Amino acid sequence: MAKLRDHAENIYRTALRRALPDVAVKEALEGFRPPSGRTLLVSVGKAAWRMSAAALETLNVDGGLVVTKYGHSQGALPGLEILEAGHPVVDAASFAAADRALELVSELGEGDKVLFLLSGGGSALFEASDLSLEEFQDVNRQLLACGADIQEVNRIRKRLSNVKGGRFGAACAPAEVFSVILSDVVGDRLDMIASGPAAVDASTLEETLAIVETYGLKLSSQALELLKRPLPAALPHVEHHICGSVSQLCHTAAEVCRNLGYEARILTDREAGEAREVGRALARALLQERKAERPTALILGGETVVRLTGKGKGGRNQELALAAASVLAGTEGTALFSVGSDGTDGPTDAAGGYVDGETEKLLQEFGMEIPAVLAENDAYHALEKVGGLIVTGPTGTNVNDISVALHWPPEKQ
């Protein structure tokens, strides 16, 4: 089991290191044409600081703003304001950050350009709305708790927002916008990444209202009216460049697995199911592969969802891993881990979780049963008891999650 844990750490640390935005941002900026006027940098998301630092090594800018999650700034950046805000729930700092960005771009004119660096987390970190902060937070909590997937969540949030669904891009006009995007959205949809501040929205009003009905969201009459406002239909002054994605993360993990001696297979890079069910399904798939008695690695990427049924502590990756532990229980040479590429899994300091064939037994020795733990959404404390938490700290990137199931036949250990 120690060998598998070492392999797991090698896989996720190497994959995360190669997913850092430094090189990717610089490559994307090779196509940046300096304007005749000013260049204003606006960077939003969990990877905002690192993306901005990379940009400053490549370009000269005339000031700007960096908006990132609390604890994700790594110090001052020349000429740039740095603001930290709330995630996954919008807070007063999120509203202040968006107001400041709108103020800065309002001063731009013809011949100016906005270098807009965007990464996941921007939906919460960068916000403005006609709703009060308290009401916006309530809607956000409902969305995060109801089991809606991230695309459904963003469809609601962007229509309540004054900066999402292309509205920030529209506010930059007549200045041009050069957008560099680190994607954390399944399928890399521009209108879904951070709720698409500078991208034309592809969803319909009918789809949005159906989400309200499906999940029984409790919205005020004002919120319902805001949902019906039209979004920008075209943004011809905006240019987009995607510089990193979960697909790249999965392929890097597969390469590392093969170098370690595994037969590696990527099952999908578009997983969006419920965390517990995905964990169990991935573990069952591994047990089928185990019959061949060869080192095997099964990889999937995406962003699962958690249905809140309790009041415990955890995140989607921890729930996925813990649910898999029940399936792997009692087996030899099997393990599974799941991590968030940004280093933060839900409202915790862990990036994810690791389990193997012994995890369930160890938990039972502490008087903990996995079904009860999952019902309480308390995967964090369970994994903490058995040394199963994966803690990386903020990574500086954000390209969704990766889950890997490993089998190494005992006789090959």
LUMSE-248380 format. One record per atom (N, C-alpha, C): x, y, z. Coordinates in steps of 0.2 Angstrom, whole numbers, plus 5000, padded with zeros to 4 digits. Layout:
% residues N
XYZ
...
//
This chain:
% residues 413
500449945000
500050005000
500450065000
501050065003
501550125003
501750134996
501850084992
502050094985
501550134981
500850114982
500350144979
500250224981
500350234988
500350304990
500850344987
501450314987
502050354983
501850364976
501650314973
501450324966
500950384965
500350384969
499850434969
500150504970
500550514975
500850574976
501250594970
501650554967
502050564961
501550594955
501050554954
500550574949
500250634949
499950654955
499550714956
500050774956
500650764960
501050824960
501350844953
501550794949
501850804943
501250834938
500650804938
500150834934
499950904936
499950924942
499750994945
500351034943
500951014944
501551064942
501551074934
501351034930
501351044923
500751084921
500251084925
499651124924
499651204926
500251214929
500351284931
500351334925
500051394926
499951434920
500451474917
501051474920
501651514918
501751504911
501951444909
502151434902
501551444897
500951424899
500351424895
500151494893
500251544899
500051614898
500551644893
501151634894
501651664890
501551644882
501451584881
501251554874
500651594871
500151604875
499551634873
499651704871
500151734875
500251804874
500751824868
500951774865
501351774859
500951814853
500251804854
499851834849
499551904851
499751924856
499551994859
499852054855
499452094852
499652154848
499552214853
500152244854
500052304859
499652354855
499252394859
498752444856
499152504855
498852554852
499052624851
499052664858
498552644862
498452674868
498652634874
498252634879
498452594885
498252524885
498652484889
498552414891
498352404898
497752384900
497552374906
497452304908
497752284913
497652204915
497152204920
496652154919
496152134924
496252054924
496352034930
496451954931
496051934936
495651884935
495051864940
495151784940
495151754946
495051684947
495551664952
495551594954
495951564959
496751564956
496851564950
497451574947
497651644945
497351694947
497451754944
498151784946
498351774952
499051804954
499551774949
499551704948
500051674945
500051694937
499451694935
499351714928
499551784927
499451834931
499651904931
500451904931
500751864936
501451864936
501751844930
501551794926
501751774920
501651824915
501151864915
501051914910
501451964910
501651984917
502152044918
502852024915
502951964915
503651944912
503651954905
503051954902
503051954894
502852024892
502452064895
502152124892
502252184897
502252244894
502152304899
501452324899
501252334905
500552354906
500452424909
499952454908
499852524912
499352514918
499552474922
499152464928
498552404927
498252394933
497752344932
497552324939
497152264939
496852234945
496852164945
497052134950
497052054951
496552044957
496151994955
495551974960
495651904961
495851874967
495851804968
495551784975
495651724976
495351694983
495751714989
495451724994
495851735000
496451685001
497051715002
497651665003
497951644997
497651664991
497951644985
498451694982
498451754985
498951804982
499651784985
500151794981
500851784983
501351844984
500951894985
501351964986
501252014981
501552074981
501452124977
501652114970
501252144965
501452134958
501552214956
502052224952
502252294950
501652324946
501352384949
500852424945
500152394946
500052344949
499352304950
499052314957
498452324957
498052314963
497852244964
497952224970
497752154972
497252154977
496652124975
496052114980
495952034981
495752014987
495551954988
494851954990
494451894988
493751894989
493551824991
492851814992
492651754994
492451704989
492551634991
492451584987
492351524991
491851474990
491351474984
490751524985
490651554990
490051604991
490351674991
489951714986
490151784985
490051824992
490551874993
490551914999
490651984997
490652025002
490652105001
491252114996
491852084998
492452094994
492352074986
491952024985
491852004978
491452064974
490952094978
490652154975
491052214974
491552224979
491952284979
492452274973
492752204972
493152194966
492852204959
492252184958
491952194952
491852274951
491652304956
491552374956
492152414954
492752394956
493352424955
493552414948
493452344945
493552334938
493152374934
492552374935
492052414931
492352494931
492552514936
492752584937
493352594932
493852544933
494452554929
494352554921
493952504919
493752494912
493352554909
492952584913
492552644911
492952704909
493652704911
494052754909
494452744902
494352684899
494652674893
494252694887
494652704881
494252724875
494552694869
494452714863
494752694857
495452684857
495752634855
496452624855
496752594861
496352584866
496552554872
496352474872
496652434876
496552364876
496552344883
496152294885
496052254891
496352184890
496852174894
497152104894
496752074900
496352024898
495851994903
496051924904
496351914910
496551844912
496051814917
495851754914
495251724918
495351654920
495251634926
495251564928
494651544933
494551484934
494051464938
493951494945
493351504947
493251534954
493051604953
493051624947
492851694945
492051704946
491651654946
490951664947
490851694954
491251674959
491051694966
491551754967
492151764965
492651814967
492451884964
492151884958
492051944954
491351954953
490951994957
490251994956
489952064957
489452084953
489052144954
488352124953
487852154956
487152134955
486752184958
486152194955
485552234958
485252204964
485352144965
485152114971
485652134977
485352134983
485852144989
486352084990
486852104993
487352044994
487051994998
486652005003
486351955007
485851905002
485451934998
485051894994
485451854989
485951884986
486351854981
486751794984
486951804991
487251744994
486751694995
486151704997
485651654998
485551614992
485451644986
485351614980
485951564978
486551594980
487151554979
487151494983
487051494989
486951444994
486451384991
485951414989
485451364987
485651324981
486051364976
486351324970
486851274972
487251294977
487851244979
487551184983
486951194986
486751134990
486151094987
485951114981
485351074978
485551024974
486251014972
486450964967
486450984960
486351044959
486451064952
487151064950
487251044943
487951044941
488251114940
488851124939
489151184939
488951234933
488751194927
488451234922
487751264923
487351224927
486751254929
486751304934
487251294939
487351354943
487551414940
488051414935
488251474932
487751504927
487251464925
486751494921
486251544925
486151524931
485751564936
486151624938
486851614940
487251664943
487351724937
487451704931
487651754926
487051804925
486451774925
485851814923
485651864929
485951844935
485851894941
486351944941
486851934937
487451974938
487552034933
487852084935
488052144930
488752134927
489052084928
489752074925
489852004922
489351964922
489351894919
488951894913
489051834909
488651824903
488851874898
489451904898
489651944893
489652024895
489352034901
489252104903
489852144904
490352104907
490952144908
491352154902
491352114897
491652124891
491252184887
490652184888
490252244885
490452304888
490552304895
490752364898
491452394896
491852354893
492552374891
492552414885
492052404881
492052444874
492052514876
492352554871
492552534865
493352504865
493652494871
494252464871
494252384869
494752364865
494752294863
494952254870
494752184869
494852144875
495252084872
495852064875
496252004874
496151964880
495751904879
495551864885
495951804884
496351784890
496751724891
496451684896
496251624895
495751584899
496151514901
496151504908
496351444910
495651404912
495451354908
494851324909
494751274914
494151284918
493951234923
493251204922
493051214916
492451194914
492451134909
492051084910
491951024906
491851054899
492251034894
492051054887
492351124885
492651154890
492951224889
492551274886
491851274888
491451324885
491551394888
491651434883
491851504885
491351544889
490751524888
490151564892
490051534898
490451474900
490351444907
490951454911
491451474909
492051474913
492051544917
491951534923
491851594928
491251634926
490751594923
490151624921
490151674915
490751664911
490851704905
490751784906
491251814909
491151884910
491251924903
491651894899
491751924892
491551884886
491151834887
490851784882
490151794881
489951784875
489251784873
488951724876
488351724879
488051674882
487651624877
487751564878
487451514873
486751484876
486651494882
485951464885
485351514884
484851484885
484151524883
483851534890
483351584890
483051604896
482551544898
482351504893
481951444895
482351394899
482951384897
483351334900
483451364907
483551424908
483751454915
483151444919
482551464917
481951454921
481751384923
481951344918
481851264920
482351244926
482951274927
483351254932
483051284939
482751334939
482351364945
481851314947
481451294942
480851244943
481151174945
481651144942
481951084943
482151074950
482551124953
482851124959
482451154965
481851184963
481451214968
481751274971
482151314967
482451374970
481951424972
482051454978
481651504981
481951574979
481651604974
481851674972
481351724973
481651784974
481151844975
480851864968
480351904968
480151934962
480651974958
481052014962
481652044959
482152004955
482351944959
482751904956
482451874949
481851854949
481551824944
481551874938
481451934939
481451984934
482151994931
482651994936
483351994933
483551944929
483251884930
483451824926
483151834919
482651874918
482351884911
482751944907
483251974910
483552034906
483952004900
483952034895
484352004889
485152014891
485551964888
486251974889
486551994882
487152014882
487452044876
487451984870
487252004864
487151954859
487751954855
488251994855
488851994851
489352034855
489952014854
490552054857
491152054852
491052084847
491552084842
492252114844
492252144849
492952174851
493352134856
493052074857
493352024862
493651964858
494351954860
494651894857
494851844863
494751784862
494851734867
495351684865
495751664870
496251614870
496251564876
496151504875
496151454880
496851424881
497151434887
497851414888
497951354892
497451324895
497551264899
496851234901
496851164902
496151134903
496251064906
495751034909
495750974912
495950914907
495850924901
496050874896
496850864897
497150924897
497850924897
498150894904
497750904909
497850874916
497850804916
497350774913
497250704912
497750674908
497950704902
498450674898
499150674902
499350724906
499950724909
499950664915
499350654918
499350604923
499450534920
499150524914
499250464910
499950454909
500250504906
500950494905
501350474911
501250504916
501650494923
501450414925
500850394924
500650324926
501050274921
501050294915
501450244910
502150244912
502450304914
503150304916
503250264922
502750254926
502850214933
502750144931
502450124925
502350054924
501650034923
501150074924
500450064923
500250064916
499750024914
499350024908
498850084910
498850144907
498450194909
497950204904
497350224906
496750244901
496350294904
496250344900
495850404902
495050384900
494650384905
493950364904
493550424901
493650484904
493350544902
493650604905
493650654901
493850724904
493250764905
492650734905
492050774905
491550754911
491850724916
491450694921
491050754925
490350744926
490050794930
489450764934
489550704936
489050664940
489150684947
488650644951
488750654958
489350614961
489650654966
490350634968
490350554971
489850544975
489850474978
489750424973
489250434968
489150384963
489750374958
490050434956
490650424952
491250384956
491350404962
491850364966
491750294966
491150274967
490950194967
491050164960
490850204955
490850174948
491550174946
492050214948
492750214946
493050154950
492850144956
493150094960
492950024957
492350014955
492049954952
492449944946
492549994942
492849984935
493649954936
493949984942
494549964943
494549884945
494149864949
494049794951
493949754945
493649774940
493549734934
494249724931
494649784930
495249784927
495749744931
495649734938
496149704942
496149624940
495649604937
495649524936
496149514931
496449554927
496949544922
497649544925
497649554932
498249554935
498849594932
498749654930
499249694927
499149764930
499749794931
499649864934
499249914929
498749934932
498249974929
498050044932
497950094928
497750154930
497150184926
496650204930
496050224926
495950304928
495850344924
495950414925
495250444922
495050494926
494450534924
494550604927
494350654923
494350724924
493650754924
493550814927
492950844926
492850884933
492150894935
491950924941
491350894943
491350844948
490750814951
490350864955
489750844957
489350884962
489250844968
489050884974
488950854980
488150874982
487850824984
487150834986
487150834994
487050894997
487150905004
486550875007
486650825012
486150795016
486350805023
486950825025
487150835032
487450905033
487850905039
488150975041
488850965042
489150915039
489850895040
490350945036
490950915036
491450955032
491750915027
491850945021
492150905016
492050935009
492250905004
492250924997
492050874992
491950884986
491750834981
492350784980
492950804980
493450754979
493550704985
493450734991
493450694997
492850644997
492350664995
491750624995
491850564990
492050584984
492150534979
492650484981
493250504984
493650454987
493450404992
493050434997
492750405003
492250355000
491850374996
491350324993
491650264990
492250274986
492550224983
492850174988
493050194994
493350154999
492950095001
492250105001
491850045002
491849994997
491950014991
492049964985
492649924985
493249964987
493849934987
494049894994
493549904998
493749875005
493949795005
494549785008
494749715008
495149695003
495249734997
495649714992
496349734993
496849694989
497549714990
497749744983
498249794984
498549824978
498049864975
497549894978
497149944975
497150014979
497050064975
497050134978
496650184974
496450234976
496050284972
496150354976
496350404972
496350474974
495950514970
495750574972
495450624969
495650694971
495850734967
496050804969
495850864965
495750914968
495550984964
496251014962
496251034956
496851064954
497051124957
496551164960
496751224963
497051214970
497051154973
497251144979
496751154985
496151164983
495551174988
494951134986
494751094990
494151044989
493651074993
493151104990
492551134995
492851185000
492451195005
492751245010
493251215015
493751185012
494251145017
494951165015
495451145019
496151165017
496451105013
496051055012
496250995008
496151005001
496550974997
496450964989
496050914987
495950854992
495650794990
495750744995
495650684992
495750624997
496050564993
496350524998
496650454995
496350404999
496150344996
495950285000
496250224997
496250165000
496450104998
496050045001
496249985000
495849935002
495849925010
496249965013
496149955020
495850015024
495650065020
495350125023
494650115027
494250075024
493550055028
493750025034
494149975034
494349945041
494649985046
495050035044
495350085048
494850125051
494350145047
493850195049
493350155054
493250095053
492850055058
493150045065
493850045065
494150045071
494150105075
493950165072
493850225075
493050235076
492650185075
491950185076
491550225071
491850225065
491550265059
491350225053
490750225051
490450195046
490450235040
490650215034
490650265028
489950285026
489450245026
488750275024
488550325028
488650325035
488450375040
488850435039
489550425037
489950485036
489750525030
489550485025
489350515018
488650555019
488250525023
487550555024
487650615028
488150625032
488250685035
488750735032
488950715026
489450755022
490050775026
490350725029
490950735034
491550695032
491650695025
492250655023
492850685025
492950745026
493550775029
493850745035
493350745040
493550715047
493750645046
493350605042
493450535042
494150525038
494350555033
494950545030
495550575034
495450625038
495950655042
496150595047
495650555050
495750505055
496250455052
496150435046
496550385043
497150405038
497350475039
497850495035
497750495027
497050505026
496850505019
496750575015
496850625019
496850695016
497450705012
497350735006
497850765002
497850835002
498450865005
498450935006
499050965002
498951004997
499451034993
499551114994
499051144998
499051214998
498851244991
498751314991
498551344984
499051324979
498851304973
499351274968
499451334963
499051384962
499151434957
498851414950
498451364950
498151344944
497451324946
497051314941
496351294942
496051264935
496051194934
495851164928
495451104930
494951114935
494551054937
494851004941
494550944942
494750894946
495050834942
495450794945
495650734942
495650674947
495350624945
495250564949
495650504946
496050464950
496450414947
496350344952
496150294949
496150224952
496750184950
497050154955
497650124953
497650044956
497950004952
497949934954
498649914952
499049884957
499749854956
499649794960
499749734955
499649664958
500149654964
499949624969
500349614975
501049584973
501049534969
501649494967
502149534964
501949594961
502349634957
502649694962
502449694968
502649744973
503449734974
//
